Amino acid sequence: MSANLTTDAIEAALAARLAKAKAKKPQRVGIPQRPADAAVVLSSAQRRLWFLHQLAPDSSAYTLPVAWRLRGALDGSRLRAAVVAVVESADALRTFYRATDGTPTAVLAEADALEWREFDGLEEFGSEVRRPFDLEQAAPFRASLFRVGADEHVLLLCVHHIAADGWSMGLIADRLGAVYGGAALVAGTQYADVAYWQQQRSSDGDLAYWREQLADSPRPVELPGDRSRPAHPSDAGAQYSFELDETLTTQLRALAASEQVSTFMCLVAAFQVLCARQAGLDDVIVAAPVSGRDAVPELRTVVGCLVETVLLRARNFSTSTGHELLQQVRNTVLEATEHAAAPFEEVAALLPYPAEGRPPYSVLFSATHVPRVDLSLAGVRTEPLTIEAPARKVDLTMEVADLGGPTISASITYSTELFDASTIERFAHQYLLLLEGLDSSTPVSRLPLLTPAEQTKLLAPRP
């Protein structure tokens, strides 16, 4: 899940800059319907995800799972019919991807191509979550219903990221509840319309920005691991969760307000500092997903992958204070957001090093403002289930969730082939210390990564 990088309560000044930048571009008056005789094309995001799928077709790293416990008199046939209706309403959920001479072609299937499975008990739940998609032979959406008791079930929906994003999962749940309750869905803008519309737009201006921004850029960050990188890495991963307590969250929001930056910018700045110091660099690139749903109002109702990846570069850690770094990050985030429409594969081609058969970045930072996905079914009590996603996409991904509460939650998904759990726990601890020190005149390269007590213990003479 991801949200616009600059969505925060203090965004007046930032929004003004974005509005000024957008005013220089041709006005977007809406998304026209794809001509009936036009082929279904892939968006930039779909092409990128299709390529990543080819690199690791047995991986579940790009599966978006969501599940609910259902208690009460559930009508299974009615639920299945409602799922079919949802698939019928969103072409992205029933698109196959056939390769022709190494190039993907989108093929729309009928809604009855839906894969629906039923199970007695939850023994197969984990394997269903991890089961990879075959994008060439099957739709990128499947549903599984697990009977736990006479009046208790678990519903699992899995969607490949090529067909949806975090926002889409909420749309799917809303539509499913509406149809189960007797409502009819009205077809609106389809993802195929969006992809066709994107294809017609020129990205020359955006690419010019990225060409300058990425000139002489460093190779992907290589964080020091506990083991060497295997020749053929898998998606084996684990997740570590932690939290910014109320004191730190309040301090961070106050710093953001005083510096006229977003909370996200503070959070990603500290992450960049930590990656730079761990890798011994003064110039790093961190990837970040940015939502593309703000361009045109109707995009907020489209099921599909409307997330682009941008590359956030930060430099001069050795001399920059936290305040100076925040201004650098502020400009970088705003400019990256302004130019996020550039197709990522064309942006990646501008990097001065080969892709080497893996993503052109090794660390990713994601901020979400999307709340949990709730499902409402008439006559049935529903409860969302937490599903950890241990399959990793890159070496290390940090995701933070700032939903406006007194604290900010965070998690790190990491490669278990490279890192031990204790290493990641220490990484999170050091990240929190850097956040505490951002509001300082000390260069970020000299901010402490140990508490005073830890320093004393480390320097104490050994018995």
VOPAGU-2260 file (C-alpha; in pm, 1 decimal, decimal comma):
REM VOPAGU-2260
SITE   aa  ch    i         X         Y         Z
SITE  MET   A    0       0,0       0,0       0,0
SITE  SER   A    1     118,7     347,8     -70,0
SITE  ALA   A    2      -4,3     700,4     -76,3
SITE  ASN   A    3     102,4    1029,4    -230,2
SITE  LEU   A    4     443,7    1104,5     -84,2
SITE  THR   A    5     334,2    1448,1      32,8
SITE  THR   A    6      -4,6    1370,9     186,6
SITE  ASP   A    7       4,6    1524,4     533,8
SITE  ALA   A    8    -189,3    1770,5     746,9
SITE  ILE   A    9      73,8    2041,7     699,7
SITE  GLU   A   10      85,8    2037,5     319,4
SITE  ALA   A   11     -36,2    2390,6     235,0
SITE  ALA   A   12     303,0    2518,4     120,3
SITE  LEU   A   13     392,7    2191,3     -49,0
SITE  ALA   A   14      59,0    2165,6    -228,0
SITE  ALA   A   15     106,9    2518,7    -360,3
SITE  ARG   A   16     433,3    2418,9    -523,2
SITE  LEU   A   17     282,0    2108,1    -677,9
SITE  ALA   A   18     -13,8    2311,1    -806,0
SITE  LYS   A   19     224,6    2562,6    -963,2
SITE  ALA   A   20     417,1    2282,6   -1133,3
SITE  LYS   A   21      99,9    2116,3   -1260,2
SITE  ALA   A   22     -22,6    2448,4   -1399,3
SITE  LYS   A   23     273,7    2446,2   -1638,7
SITE  LYS   A   24     161,5    2113,6   -1782,1
SITE  PRO   A   25    -136,6    2051,7   -2012,6
SITE  GLN   A   26    -455,9    2031,7   -1810,1
SITE  ARG   A   27    -602,3    1684,3   -1767,5
SITE  VAL   A   28    -974,6    1708,8   -1817,4
SITE  GLY   A   29   -1053,8    1343,5   -1767,6
SITE  ILE   A   30    -982,2     998,4   -1899,0
SITE  PRO   A   31   -1148,7     913,4   -2229,8
SITE  GLN   A   32   -1276,7     563,8   -2294,1
SITE  ARG   A   33   -1038,9     343,5   -2488,1
SITE  PRO   A   34   -1149,5     319,8   -2852,8
SITE  ALA   A   35   -1328,5      -8,4   -2921,0
SITE  ASP   A   36   -1081,4     -98,4   -3196,8
SITE  ALA   A   37    -774,5     -14,5   -2988,8
SITE  ALA   A   38    -566,3    -297,4   -2845,7
SITE  VAL   A   39    -545,7    -337,5   -2469,4
SITE  VAL   A   40    -206,0    -198,7   -2373,5
SITE  LEU   A   41      -0,1    -232,5   -2057,0
SITE  SER   A   42      74,4      64,3   -1837,6
SITE  SER   A   43     429,6     147,3   -1735,2
SITE  ALA   A   44     365,8      -5,6   -1391,7
SITE  GLN   A   45     228,4    -325,9   -1548,9
SITE  ARG   A   46     527,3    -361,0   -1779,7
SITE  ARG   A   47     763,5    -322,0   -1485,8
SITE  LEU   A   48     575,4    -580,3   -1277,6
SITE  TRP   A   49     553,2    -820,7   -1570,6
SITE  PHE   A   50     931,4    -795,8   -1615,6
SITE  LEU   A   51     989,9    -860,0   -1244,3
SITE  HIS   A   52     755,3   -1160,0   -1266,0
SITE  GLN   A   53     966,1   -1303,4   -1549,5
SITE  LEU   A   54    1275,0   -1278,0   -1329,1
SITE  ALA   A   55    1107,6   -1475,4   -1047,8
SITE  PRO   A   56     787,8   -1646,1   -1169,6
SITE  ASP   A   57     763,9   -1864,7    -858,2
SITE  SER   A   58     779,1   -1571,7    -617,7
SITE  SER   A   59     482,3   -1442,6    -419,2
SITE  ALA   A   60     656,8   -1112,5    -339,8
SITE  TYR   A   61     407,6    -917,4    -549,9
SITE  THR   A   62      93,0   -1087,9    -421,2
SITE  LEU   A   63    -145,6    -861,6    -229,3
SITE  PRO   A   64    -342,1   -1083,3      13,0
SITE  VAL   A   65    -635,5    -970,2     226,4
SITE  ALA   A   66    -851,6   -1190,9     449,1
SITE  TRP   A   67   -1145,4   -1168,6     687,5
SITE  ARG   A   68   -1297,4   -1399,1     945,6
SITE  LEU   A   69   -1670,9   -1431,6     876,5
SITE  ARG   A   70   -1912,5   -1529,8    1153,4
SITE  GLY   A   71   -2282,4   -1592,1    1095,1
SITE  ALA   A   72   -2511,3   -1742,6     834,8
SITE  LEU   A   73   -2295,7   -1696,5     524,8
SITE  ASP   A   74   -2446,6   -1775,4     185,1
SITE  GLY   A   75   -2148,0   -1921,8       1,0
SITE  SER   A   76   -2312,9   -1927,5    -342,9
SITE  ARG   A   77   -2420,6   -1568,1    -305,0
SITE  LEU   A   78   -2069,9   -1470,7    -199,2
SITE  ARG   A   79   -1913,7   -1642,8    -498,4
SITE  ALA   A   80   -2160,6   -1468,5    -731,8
SITE  ALA   A   81   -2070,6   -1136,3    -570,5
SITE  VAL   A   82   -1699,2   -1202,0    -628,8
SITE  VAL   A   83   -1770,4   -1281,4    -995,8
SITE  ALA   A   84   -1961,4    -952,5   -1025,7
SITE  VAL   A   85   -1665,8    -762,9    -878,4
SITE  VAL   A   86   -1430,0    -925,5   -1127,5
SITE  GLU   A   87   -1672,1    -839,1   -1406,9
SITE  SER   A   88   -1666,3    -473,7   -1295,3
SITE  ALA   A   89   -1285,5    -441,8   -1312,0
SITE  ASP   A   90   -1100,9    -548,5   -1624,7
SITE  ALA   A   91    -764,6    -544,9   -1446,5
SITE  LEU   A   92    -876,1    -845,6   -1238,1
SITE  ARG   A   93    -942,0   -1059,6   -1546,1
SITE  THR   A   94    -647,8    -970,1   -1769,4
SITE  PHE   A   95    -403,2   -1238,5   -1880,0
SITE  TYR   A   96     -51,3   -1151,2   -2000,3
SITE  ARG   A   97      74,4   -1345,8   -2299,0
SITE  ALA   A   98     433,8   -1303,1   -2416,5
SITE  THR   A   99     505,1   -1254,5   -2785,9
SITE  ASP   A  100     875,3   -1235,5   -2879,0
SITE  GLY   A  101     954,0   -1134,4   -2523,0
SITE  THR   A  102     693,4    -858,5   -2515,4
SITE  PRO   A  103     380,5    -884,7   -2297,4
SITE  THR   A  104      36,5    -859,1   -2453,1
SITE  ALA   A  105    -276,5    -801,1   -2245,9
SITE  VAL   A  106    -576,9   -1026,5   -2309,9
SITE  LEU   A  107    -912,4    -966,7   -2140,2
SITE  ALA   A  108   -1093,1   -1279,0   -2018,7
SITE  GLU   A  109   -1451,3   -1330,4   -1905,7
SITE  ALA   A  110   -1537,5   -1303,7   -1536,8
SITE  ASP   A  111   -1616,6   -1674,8   -1518,9
SITE  ALA   A  112   -1241,0   -1732,8   -1551,5
SITE  LEU   A  113   -1230,5   -1653,0   -1179,5
SITE  GLU   A  114   -1038,2   -1902,4    -969,6
SITE  TRP   A  115   -1252,8   -1987,6    -665,4
SITE  ARG   A  116   -1150,2   -2255,8    -416,8
SITE  GLU   A  117   -1316,9   -2389,4    -103,8
SITE  PHE   A  118   -1143,1   -2568,9     182,2
SITE  ASP   A  119   -1238,1   -2739,9     507,4
SITE  GLY   A  120   -1019,2   -2595,4     781,2
SITE  LEU   A  121    -728,1   -2352,8     756,7
SITE  GLU   A  122    -447,7   -2597,7     685,9
SITE  GLU   A  123    -407,1   -2469,6     331,5
SITE  PHE   A  124    -438,6   -2099,0     419,3
SITE  GLY   A  125     -64,8   -2027,9     423,8
SITE  SER   A  126       4,0   -2214,4     102,0
SITE  GLU   A  127    -279,1   -2026,0     -72,4
SITE  VAL   A  128    -128,3   -1694,7      35,1
SITE  ARG   A  129     214,7   -1798,6     -94,7
SITE  ARG   A  130      98,4   -1972,2    -412,8
SITE  PRO   A  131     243,4   -1776,9    -708,9
SITE  PHE   A  132      34,9   -1653,0    -999,9
SITE  ASP   A  133      78,4   -1776,0   -1353,8
SITE  LEU   A  134       6,5   -1448,0   -1530,8
SITE  GLU   A  135       6,7   -1610,3   -1874,5
SITE  GLN   A  136    -246,0   -1883,8   -1798,5
SITE  ALA   A  137    -460,6   -1741,3   -1519,1
SITE  ALA   A  138    -622,0   -1417,8   -1407,0
SITE  PRO   A  139    -423,5   -1215,6   -1150,3
SITE  PHE   A  140    -702,9   -1254,0    -893,2
SITE  ARG   A  141    -827,5   -1551,7    -694,9
SITE  ALA   A  142   -1060,9   -1613,4    -401,3
SITE  SER   A  143   -1055,5   -1888,3    -139,8
SITE  LEU   A  144   -1321,5   -1969,1     119,9
SITE  PHE   A  145   -1219,9   -2173,8     424,9
SITE  ARG   A  146   -1489,4   -2341,8     636,5
SITE  VAL   A  147   -1381,1   -2326,3     999,8
SITE  GLY   A  148   -1714,3   -2416,8    1162,7
SITE  ALA   A  149   -2088,0   -2432,1    1102,5
SITE  ASP   A  150   -2116,7   -2053,2    1111,0
SITE  GLU   A  151   -1755,3   -1949,8    1074,4
SITE  HIS   A  152   -1549,8   -1902,1     758,7
SITE  VAL   A  153   -1237,8   -1723,3     642,4
SITE  LEU   A  154   -1237,7   -1545,3     307,6
SITE  LEU   A  155    -901,5   -1489,0     138,6
SITE  LEU   A  156    -859,2   -1269,5    -166,8
SITE  CYS   A  157    -522,2   -1264,7    -345,3
SITE  VAL   A  158    -439,2   -1020,3    -622,1
SITE  HIS   A  159    -114,1    -981,2    -810,4
SITE  HIS   A  160      24,8    -628,5    -786,0
SITE  ILE   A  161       9,6    -605,2   -1167,1
SITE  ALA   A  162    -370,6    -577,4   -1127,0
SITE  ALA   A  163    -412,3    -375,7    -808,9
SITE  ASP   A  164    -258,2    -162,6    -536,8
SITE  GLY   A  165    -346,3    -102,7    -173,2
SITE  TRP   A  166    -620,1     146,0    -260,2
SITE  SER   A  167    -770,7    -104,2    -503,4
SITE  MET   A  168    -808,0    -362,1    -227,2
SITE  GLY   A  169   -1043,1    -125,5     -46,0
SITE  LEU   A  170   -1243,3     -72,0    -366,8
SITE  ILE   A  171   -1272,5    -448,6    -416,6
SITE  ALA   A  172   -1395,7    -500,6     -59,8
SITE  ASP   A  173   -1649,3    -217,3     -90,7
SITE  ARG   A  174   -1786,6    -357,6    -416,3
SITE  LEU   A  175   -1799,7    -710,1    -278,0
SITE  GLY   A  176   -2004,3    -597,3      21,9
SITE  ALA   A  177   -2237,8    -392,3    -195,7
SITE  VAL   A  178   -2314,2    -677,7    -437,6
SITE  TYR   A  179   -2358,6    -932,3    -157,1
SITE  GLY   A  180   -2610,6    -691,1      -7,4
SITE  GLY   A  181   -2811,1    -677,8    -331,5
SITE  ALA   A  182   -2670,2    -370,4    -507,9
SITE  ALA   A  183   -2576,8    -361,2    -873,5
SITE  LEU   A  184   -2237,9    -232,7    -984,4
SITE  VAL   A  185   -2218,0      39,8   -1247,5
SITE  ALA   A  186   -1925,5       9,5   -1485,7
SITE  GLY   A  187   -1700,5     314,3   -1472,6
SITE  THR   A  188   -1354,5     401,0   -1594,1
SITE  GLN   A  189   -1153,4      85,6   -1654,4
SITE  TYR   A  190    -781,4      32,0   -1606,9
SITE  ALA   A  191    -746,5     -42,2   -1979,3
SITE  ASP   A  192    -875,5     312,8   -2041,4
SITE  VAL   A  193    -613,3     448,5   -1801,0
SITE  ALA   A  194    -328,5     254,0   -1963,2
SITE  TYR   A  195    -435,0     372,8   -2310,2
SITE  TRP   A  196    -459,6     731,8   -2183,3
SITE  GLN   A  197    -113,4     710,4   -2028,2
SITE  GLN   A  198      30,7     578,6   -2353,8
SITE  GLN   A  199     -94,3     885,8   -2541,2
SITE  ARG   A  200      80,4    1129,9   -2307,8
SITE  SER   A  201     429,8    1262,7   -2370,9
SITE  SER   A  202     685,9    1197,7   -2100,0
SITE  ASP   A  203     972,7    1390,7   -2258,8
SITE  GLY   A  204     969,6    1666,3   -1996,6
SITE  ASP   A  205     962,9    1416,5   -1710,8
SITE  LEU   A  206    1247,9    1213,2   -1860,0
SITE  ALA   A  207    1458,1    1527,8   -1899,5
SITE  TYR   A  208    1431,8    1579,8   -1523,7
SITE  TRP   A  209    1532,0    1220,5   -1445,2
SITE  ARG   A  210    1821,2    1235,7   -1692,9
SITE  GLU   A  211    1968,9    1527,1   -1498,1
SITE  GLN   A  212    1879,0    1390,2   -1154,3
SITE  LEU   A  213    2035,8    1048,4   -1213,3
SITE  ALA   A  214    2351,8    1162,2   -1391,2
SITE  ASP   A  215    2656,4     998,3   -1231,4
SITE  SER   A  216    2430,8     830,6    -975,3
SITE  PRO   A  217    2574,3     557,9    -750,9
SITE  ARG   A  218    2502,3     188,4    -781,4
SITE  PRO   A  219    2229,1      37,6    -559,3
SITE  VAL   A  220    2301,1      57,2    -186,9
SITE  GLU   A  221    2476,9    -254,0     -56,9
SITE  LEU   A  222    2394,6    -271,3     312,7
SITE  PRO   A  223    2645,4    -478,5     511,6
SITE  GLY   A  224    2487,1    -818,8     560,7
SITE  ASP   A  225    2553,1   -1118,5     776,8
SITE  ARG   A  226    2610,5   -1336,4     470,2
SITE  SER   A  227    2725,4   -1289,6     112,4
SITE  ARG   A  228    2465,4   -1242,6    -157,9
SITE  PRO   A  229    2383,5   -1581,9    -315,3
SITE  ALA   A  230    2437,5   -1625,5    -686,3
SITE  HIS   A  231    2067,5   -1700,5    -730,8
SITE  PRO   A  232    1878,9   -1521,0    -451,8
SITE  SER   A  233    1527,4   -1627,3    -356,7
SITE  ASP   A  234    1242,3   -1417,2    -217,0
SITE  ALA   A  235    1287,7   -1566,6     131,8
SITE  GLY   A  236    1220,8   -1294,2     383,0
SITE  ALA   A  237    1094,1   -1201,9     724,3
SITE  GLN   A  238     931,8    -899,0     881,2
SITE  TYR   A  239    1018,9    -696,3    1189,9
SITE  SER   A  240     762,4    -449,3    1328,4
SITE  PHE   A  241     824,3    -156,5    1560,7
SITE  GLU   A  242     672,6     178,7    1652,4
SITE  LEU   A  243     756,2     544,9    1691,7
SITE  ASP   A  244     622,9     620,2    2039,8
SITE  GLU   A  245     405,2     920,8    2120,7
SITE  THR   A  246     697,8    1138,8    2227,0
SITE  LEU   A  247     896,2    1077,0    1908,4
SITE  THR   A  248     586,4    1105,4    1687,5
SITE  THR   A  249     495,5    1441,4    1842,5
SITE  GLN   A  250     857,0    1560,7    1810,2
SITE  LEU   A  251     871,5    1453,0    1445,7
SITE  ARG   A  252     545,9    1626,1    1351,8
SITE  ALA   A  253     662,6    1945,9    1522,9
SITE  LEU   A  254     991,0    1931,9    1329,1
SITE  ALA   A  255     801,3    1878,5    1003,3
SITE  ALA   A  256     581,9    2180,9    1072,7
SITE  SER   A  257     875,2    2406,3    1161,0
SITE  GLU   A  258    1071,9    2301,6     850,5
SITE  GLN   A  259     764,9    2318,0     622,1
SITE  VAL   A  260     812,4    1958,2     517,0
SITE  SER   A  261     590,8    1653,1     546,5
SITE  THR   A  262     627,7    1381,5     807,7
SITE  PHE   A  263     715,3    1147,4     521,7
SITE  MET   A  264    1012,3    1366,6     431,3
SITE  CYS   A  265    1148,5    1342,7     785,9
SITE  LEU   A  266    1098,5     966,4     787,8
SITE  VAL   A  267    1264,9     903,5     451,8
SITE  ALA   A  268    1551,3    1144,0     529,8
SITE  ALA   A  269    1647,9     942,9     838,8
SITE  PHE   A  270    1623,5     622,3     634,5
SITE  GLN   A  271    1856,8     765,6     369,9
SITE  VAL   A  272    2104,2     874,1     636,9
SITE  LEU   A  273    2107,1     527,4     792,0
SITE  CYS   A  274    2151,1     353,8     456,2
SITE  ALA   A  275    2435,7     592,1     368,3
SITE  ARG   A  276    2613,9     541,1     698,3
SITE  GLN   A  277    2568,8     163,6     693,7
SITE  ALA   A  278    2706,6     144,0     339,2
SITE  GLY   A  279    2978,2     408,2     392,7
SITE  LEU   A  280    2842,5     636,3     118,5
SITE  ASP   A  281    2782,0    1008,1      74,8
SITE  ASP   A  282    2536,7     964,3    -213,2
SITE  VAL   A  283    2246,4     717,2    -203,3
SITE  ILE   A  284    1931,0     636,2    -395,7
SITE  VAL   A  285    1623,2     502,5    -220,3
SITE  ALA   A  286    1320,0     386,1    -415,7
SITE  ALA   A  287     973,3     493,4    -305,1
SITE  PRO   A  288     624,2     420,8    -440,8
SITE  VAL   A  289     405,0     719,6    -519,5
SITE  SER   A  290      32,8     712,1    -589,1
SITE  GLY   A  291     -86,7     826,0    -930,3
SITE  ARG   A  292    -449,8     865,4    -826,5
SITE  ASP   A  293    -443,2    1240,1    -770,2
SITE  ALA   A  294    -395,7    1331,7   -1136,8
SITE  VAL   A  295    -762,9    1291,7   -1229,9
SITE  PRO   A  296   -1059,7    1248,8    -989,5
SITE  GLU   A  297   -1201,7     932,2   -1148,0
SITE  LEU   A  298    -876,3     746,1   -1085,6
SITE  ARG   A  299    -983,3     711,0    -723,1
SITE  THR   A  300   -1251,6     463,4    -833,8
SITE  VAL   A  301   -1035,6     254,0   -1069,7
SITE  VAL   A  302    -916,8     -91,1    -967,9
SITE  GLY   A  303    -562,5    -133,2   -1094,1
SITE  CYS   A  304    -197,8     -65,0   -1023,6
SITE  LEU   A  305    -175,9     312,8   -1004,8
SITE  VAL   A  306     149,7     325,8    -814,5
SITE  GLU   A  307     472,0     444,0    -972,3
SITE  THR   A  308     818,8     396,7    -828,2
SITE  VAL   A  309    1041,6     702,2    -801,6
SITE  LEU   A  310    1410,5     717,0    -713,8
SITE  LEU   A  311    1494,1     958,9    -431,9
SITE  ARG   A  312    1858,9    1063,3    -434,9
SITE  ALA   A  313    2029,0    1232,5    -139,3
SITE  ARG   A  314    2386,3    1359,8    -117,0
SITE  ASN   A  315    2639,6    1538,0     103,8
SITE  PHE   A  316    2558,7    1357,7     428,2
SITE  SER   A  317    2908,4    1427,5     560,1
SITE  THR   A  318    2846,3    1801,9     594,4
SITE  SER   A  319    2466,9    1842,2     602,4
SITE  THR   A  320    2279,9    1900,5     926,0
SITE  GLY   A  321    1934,2    1752,9     974,4
SITE  HIS   A  322    1775,7    2085,8     884,4
SITE  GLU   A  323    1980,7    2115,3     564,1
SITE  LEU   A  324    1910,7    1756,5     467,1
SITE  LEU   A  325    1535,5    1805,3     515,0
SITE  GLN   A  326    1535,9    2094,9     269,8
SITE  GLN   A  327    1725,7    1882,4      18,3
SITE  VAL   A  328    1484,4    1593,4      66,6
SITE  ARG   A  329    1186,9    1830,9      45,8
SITE  ASN   A  330    1295,2    1952,3    -298,5
SITE  THR   A  331    1378,4    1601,2    -417,6
SITE  VAL   A  332    1043,9    1454,6    -308,1
SITE  LEU   A  333     843,3    1737,7    -462,6
SITE  GLU   A  334    1033,0    1720,3    -791,0
SITE  ALA   A  335    1007,7    1339,3    -801,5
SITE  THR   A  336     632,9    1364,1    -741,6
SITE  GLU   A  337     599,1    1622,1   -1019,3
SITE  HIS   A  338     778,8    1391,4   -1263,7
SITE  ALA   A  339     648,1    1052,8   -1145,2
SITE  ALA   A  340     452,3     995,2   -1466,9
SITE  ALA   A  341     766,2     900,7   -1657,9
SITE  PRO   A  342     763,1     527,1   -1741,1
SITE  PHE   A  343     988,1     358,9   -1486,9
SITE  GLU   A  344    1162,1     134,1   -1738,3
SITE  GLU   A  345    1269,1     447,1   -1928,9
SITE  VAL   A  346    1385,9     611,7   -1607,5
SITE  ALA   A  347    1582,8     299,6   -1509,9
SITE  ALA   A  348    1748,9     300,2   -1852,7
SITE  LEU   A  349    1903,2     637,2   -1761,9
SITE  LEU   A  350    2100,4     486,4   -1472,8
SITE  PRO   A  351    2473,0     464,6   -1550,1
SITE  TYR   A  352    2497,8      94,2   -1467,5
SITE  PRO   A  353    2336,1    -225,8   -1602,0
SITE  ALA   A  354    2023,3    -373,2   -1440,6
SITE  GLU   A  355    2198,3    -708,6   -1382,8
SITE  GLY   A  356    1871,2    -902,0   -1388,5
SITE  ARG   A  357    1725,8    -742,4   -1075,4
SITE  PRO   A  358    1553,5    -416,5    -979,4
SITE  PRO   A  359    1782,8    -111,4   -1014,7
SITE  TYR   A  360    1747,8     -42,5    -643,0
SITE  SER   A  361    1809,9    -252,7    -335,1
SITE  VAL   A  362    1628,7     -57,7     -61,6
SITE  LEU   A  363    1276,8      79,7     -69,5
SITE  PHE   A  364    1087,7     316,0     160,0
SITE  SER   A  365     708,3     321,1     159,3
SITE  ALA   A  366     464,0     538,5     350,4
SITE  THR   A  367      96,6     450,9     364,9
SITE  HIS   A  368    -198,3     666,7     458,4
SITE  VAL   A  369    -445,4     396,8     355,0
SITE  PRO   A  370    -633,7     245,7     651,4
SITE  ARG   A  371    -698,0    -125,8     686,7
SITE  VAL   A  372    -931,1    -290,2     437,8
SITE  ASP   A  373   -1271,8    -355,6     594,5
SITE  LEU   A  374   -1547,3    -576,3     452,0
SITE  SER   A  375   -1917,7    -546,3     531,6
SITE  LEU   A  376   -2144,8    -839,4     444,3
SITE  ALA   A  377   -2517,8    -827,7     522,5
SITE  GLY   A  378   -2603,9   -1056,3     815,9
SITE  VAL   A  379   -2241,7   -1158,4     872,9
SITE  ARG   A  380   -1990,9   -1030,8    1128,4
SITE  THR   A  381   -1654,2    -967,2     968,0
SITE  GLU   A  382   -1310,6    -923,3    1119,5
SITE  PRO   A  383    -997,5    -843,7     916,7
SITE  LEU   A  384    -707,4   -1082,6     962,9
SITE  THR   A  385    -343,7    -976,7     969,7
SITE  ILE   A  386    -132,7   -1146,1     705,3
SITE  GLU   A  387     241,1   -1103,2     716,3
SITE  ALA   A  388     407,6   -1084,2     377,2
SITE  PRO   A  389     752,0   -1234,7     437,6
SITE  ALA   A  390     836,0   -1266,2      68,0
SITE  ARG   A  391    1074,0    -980,3       4,3
SITE  LYS   A  392    1093,9    -767,9    -313,6
SITE  VAL   A  393    1437,5    -613,7    -255,3
SITE  ASP   A  394    1710,6    -650,0       7,4
SITE  LEU   A  395    1526,1    -431,3     257,2
SITE  THR   A  396    1194,8    -245,6     256,6
SITE  MET   A  397    1079,4     -14,6     532,1
SITE  GLU   A  398     709,4      71,2     545,8
SITE  VAL   A  399     566,6     331,7     779,4
SITE  ALA   A  400     198,1     394,9     847,5
SITE  ASP   A  401      99,8     739,4     970,9
SITE  LEU   A  402    -278,7     732,5    1005,3
SITE  GLY   A  403    -297,9    1045,1    1220,5
SITE  GLY   A  404    -295,8     865,6    1556,5
SITE  PRO   A  405     -62,4     933,2    1849,0
SITE  THR   A  406     202,3     693,8    1717,7
SITE  ILE   A  407     347,5     588,2    1381,7
SITE  SER   A  408     387,1     217,6    1312,3
SITE  ALA   A  409     666,9      75,7    1100,9
SITE  SER   A  410     787,6    -255,2     966,2
SITE  ILE   A  411    1095,4    -383,4     786,2
SITE  THR   A  412    1073,9    -667,4     535,9
SITE  TYR   A  413    1418,0    -808,1     464,8
SITE  SER   A  414    1605,4   -1085,9     292,7
SITE  THR   A  415    1680,8   -1367,1     535,5
SITE  GLU   A  416    1953,7   -1481,8     298,1
SITE  LEU   A  417    2143,7   -1161,1     377,4
SITE  PHE   A  418    2041,1   -1049,8     725,5
SITE  ASP   A  419    1985,9   -1198,9    1069,6
SITE  ALA   A  420    1687,3   -1087,5    1275,6
SITE  SER   A  421    1919,5    -925,5    1530,0
SITE  THR   A  422    2078,6    -712,7    1256,4
SITE  ILE   A  423    1741,2    -579,7    1146,2
SITE  GLU   A  424    1634,8    -511,5    1504,3
SITE  ARG   A  425    1953,1    -308,5    1549,0
SITE  PHE   A  426    1882,3    -127,0    1218,5
SITE  ALA   A  427    1537,2     -24,7    1348,1
SITE  HIS   A  428    1686,3      90,7    1678,2
SITE  GLN   A  429    1943,4     306,2    1499,2
SITE  TYR   A  430    1671,7     448,6    1275,8
SITE  LEU   A  431    1476,7     568,5    1579,1
SITE  LEU   A  432    1791,2     732,1    1720,1
SITE  LEU   A  433    1849,3     916,7    1392,0
SITE  LEU   A  434    1490,9    1042,8    1393,4
SITE  GLU   A  435    1548,0    1180,9    1743,5
SITE  GLY   A  436    1861,5    1362,5    1624,5
SITE  LEU   A  437    1729,1    1518,7    1303,2
SITE  ASP   A  438    1639,5    1842,2    1484,7
SITE  SER   A  439    2003,6    1923,9    1547,6
SITE  SER   A  440    2286,6    2140,9    1418,4
SITE  THR   A  441    2514,5    1836,0    1417,1
SITE  PRO   A  442    2596,7    1694,2    1072,1
SITE  VAL   A  443    2387,2    1381,7    1017,9
SITE  SER   A  444    2705,6    1184,4     957,2
SITE  ARG   A  445    2793,3    1234,6    1325,0
SITE  LEU   A  446    2454,5    1173,0    1485,4
SITE  PRO   A  447    2481,1     893,0    1743,1
SITE  LEU   A  448    2370,4     542,7    1653,0
SITE  LEU   A  449    2399,3     429,8    2014,2
SITE  THR   A  450    2227,0     558,9    2326,7
SITE  PRO   A  451    2453,4     700,7    2602,2
SITE  ALA   A  452    2401,1     382,3    2803,8
SITE  GLU   A  453    2498,9     167,4    2505,1
SITE  GLN   A  454    2808,7     379,5    2443,7
SITE  THR   A  455    2912,1     344,3    2808,2
SITE  LYS   A  456    2862,6     -30,9    2793,9
SITE  LEU   A  457    3057,0     -57,5    2469,7
SITE  LEU   A  458    3350,2     145,8    2602,5
SITE  ALA   A  459    3358,5     -20,3    2943,7
SITE  PRO   A  460    3676,4    -222,1    3005,9
SITE  ARG   A  461    3629,9    -591,8    2953,7
SITE  PRO   A  462    3673,7    -811,4    3263,6
